[in-house]
Every structure is written in C-alpha cells, then in structure tokens.
C-alpha cells in the first residue's frame, strides 16, 4: 500500500517538477505576503519577535490552502481523479500519496518563506533551526493531511475555492495556534525550549490523531 | 414519530421556561463576596448580571452537546448512508448555530460585567467561539457546496468533533472561571444549584424540541427534492 502511495506522490511531484506551476506561484505569493507583512507591522526588533510567528503561520495557511486547491484542480480538469480512484490500488494509497506530495509542496514554500522572513524582518528564526524545522514540518504535515481529505471531497463541489478555507480553518485552528505558540517560544527574547517542546508534541499528537481519522474516513468521503 | 410528541414537548418546555426563569430571579440567592482588606467587591460580584450565568451555561451545554450529536450522526451517515442521520446532523447544526450565538452574546455581556472588557480570550469563551465557528462552517458548506454538500459537511462535523480535545488542551491551560473540582459548577452555592440544573434541563429539552422540528423540516425538504427529481425523470414535471 505504501509503495503505491509513494508512486502516486512521485507522480504528483514529477508533474510539479516539470511544470513548476504550483511551487513557483506559491513561493512568489508567500514572498509577497512577507513583503506586505513587513510593511503592515512595526519593524523594531521587539515587535518583530512578537509578530513573526503569526506571519509565518498565516503565510503557510494561505499558501497551503491555495496549493491544495490547485493541486486537486489539476486532477479535476482531465477527470484524472476518477482514473486514480479506479486504478487497482487501495484508495488509502491515493490519499497517502496525495498527502505526501502536499506535505513536500508546503515544506517547499516554507523553505522560501522562512529565510525571507529572517532576511527582510531581521527575525531570529535560525537560533533554533532544528526545533523550528520540526514545528514547521509537523504543521505542514497536518495541513496536508486534513487538507487532502477535504480538497478531494470538495473536488466536485460548487464554489470549492471559497469553501476549502471555510472547511479547513475551523478544523486546523488548533494546529495554527500550536504552531504559532511553538514558534513564538523559539523567537522570544528568552527562548523557552520547554514550551516549544510542549507545542511540538501537541502538533505531533494532532497529526497522528487526524492521520488515523483521515485514513478511517477518506474512503467514505471520496466516493466518485 | 408520535404526532403528540412535539405538542407535549412544547408544553413541557414552556412550563420549564417559566419555572426556570422564576427560579433564576426569585429562587436563587444573589451571590457576592467582599474582599476583607480593601472592602471592594471581588469574585462573582456581578450583582444582577450573574443571572445571565444560568442562561449562558445552559446554552453552552447545548452547544457542546450539539457538536457531539452532529459528529456522531455524521459517522453513522458515512457508514451506512442512511439520509436519516444526515437530516439529524443538519438539523442539529442549524439549531446549534443559534444556540452558539446566544452563548457568545451572553458571554460578551458577562465579560463586560465581570472583567470590564467586551471580549476576553478566556478559555471557555474561546472554546465556545471555536466550536461555533465549526458549526457555522458546517452550515455554510451545506448551503453552498451543491451536490456533494452532505459528504463534505459530514466530514467537517466528524473532524470538528475529534478536534474538541485539542481545542480543549490548547485553550485550557489557564482557565479563569475554573473547571473541574475548583470550577464554578463544582463550587456553586448549593442554593443556586436547583435553578442552574433546571435551566440546563429546560434548555436541553427546548433544544431537542427544536431539533425534532428542524429535522422534520430537513427531511421534508429532502423528500420533496427527491420526489421532484423522480418526477423530472418520469417526464411528469417540466
């Protein structure tokens, strides 16, 4: 099952590597968000420490939702989602593959956005690179998992572009709050690793719980 | 369903509403404490504003129950595709959106009286807001998602229900009114208890009644839609 999943993820990523459509547009969009925020918030060092976690996670939320919508639109345009679901692989593989590809894409955007934040806002984001990477990675995984379920379910829905954030954000709110608080614990004047670890494990448990739930529910949600 | 159920529930709920309103205003003491050192009023020194507590708590209980009811009936719906469960989830959420709005409105009034700000990011108010947002999202999906609305909405209800423990952990670190053994409910003046529980029971009953009526409505809507589709298939309707 995992083999099929990796094959589907690899297919998605290879399309992306060749067209670069989602990655380029998302990275540019993320960079634009950072520029807008740089002007929107006060730029003194203390204020930046306060606002940078929020900026990071709002950027991830926005770019993540748009990337999800676009990635699944691609399957809709040629009705290839039906082909995927009809192919002789377990449907869970389709879901896992999609989730893996989305995680990689969101992480790719984060790799652009985080250094830009550090550059333009002088944010001390690289004081604890490993911890920050862990928080962002668990966050991206959570967005990708829950997002893949609902982007796939909304595939045929009317006004799905508007509805995707309407559905996702209330469910992902704990994730965004945990990510913001965890990042804040790392960039504040006196970094508190204990709090950062608490939110890291919160994110880990959140991901695990919603991954299990998604595996359980995906097949009954995505039927066509 | 028995045709007498709704009228009977109506009568019981109406009586309960009168009784609980009377109990809240005449049957329960006005609680206040005066700080010994400064001579100022502290704690639940809300005077008449504390009366809103009874309605606030009752509505909050209903809101929390609604998330559970919608989530569980959505699970049943996805598992056996019986539209009955979907009707229940949809009806419950419709009603719970209104009850959640009442929780937030009374919470805002309470916050102004107790802490002199209109909104405090106090854990339970936050939690009520987040649960309410899930329900509003659910209602929006139902209205605007078109043919696959039922599945998307069911998924949202289930994910929302499983998110509750996370929301609770996330906001529950430093609760002001307190929960558990030292919470408002556990340390409530015994004289205030009957009023509180009767109010809670009344509003639960009122909620169940509204759900029954609303579910009948959603079921009728669905049956009418299905009938219309069948008629269109048969060529009876243009």
Interface residues (C-beta under 8 A of the other chain):
Chain A: X146 X149 X150 X153 X154 X155 X156 X157 X158 X159 X160 X162 X163 X166 X167 X169 X170 X171 X173 X174 X177 X178 X202 X205 X206 X209 X210 X213 X217 X220 X221 X223
Chain B: X78 X79 X130 X133 X134 X136 X137 X140 X141 X144 X145 X146 X147 X148 X149 X151 X152 X154 X155 X156 X158 X159 X160 X162 X163 X166 X167 X169 X170
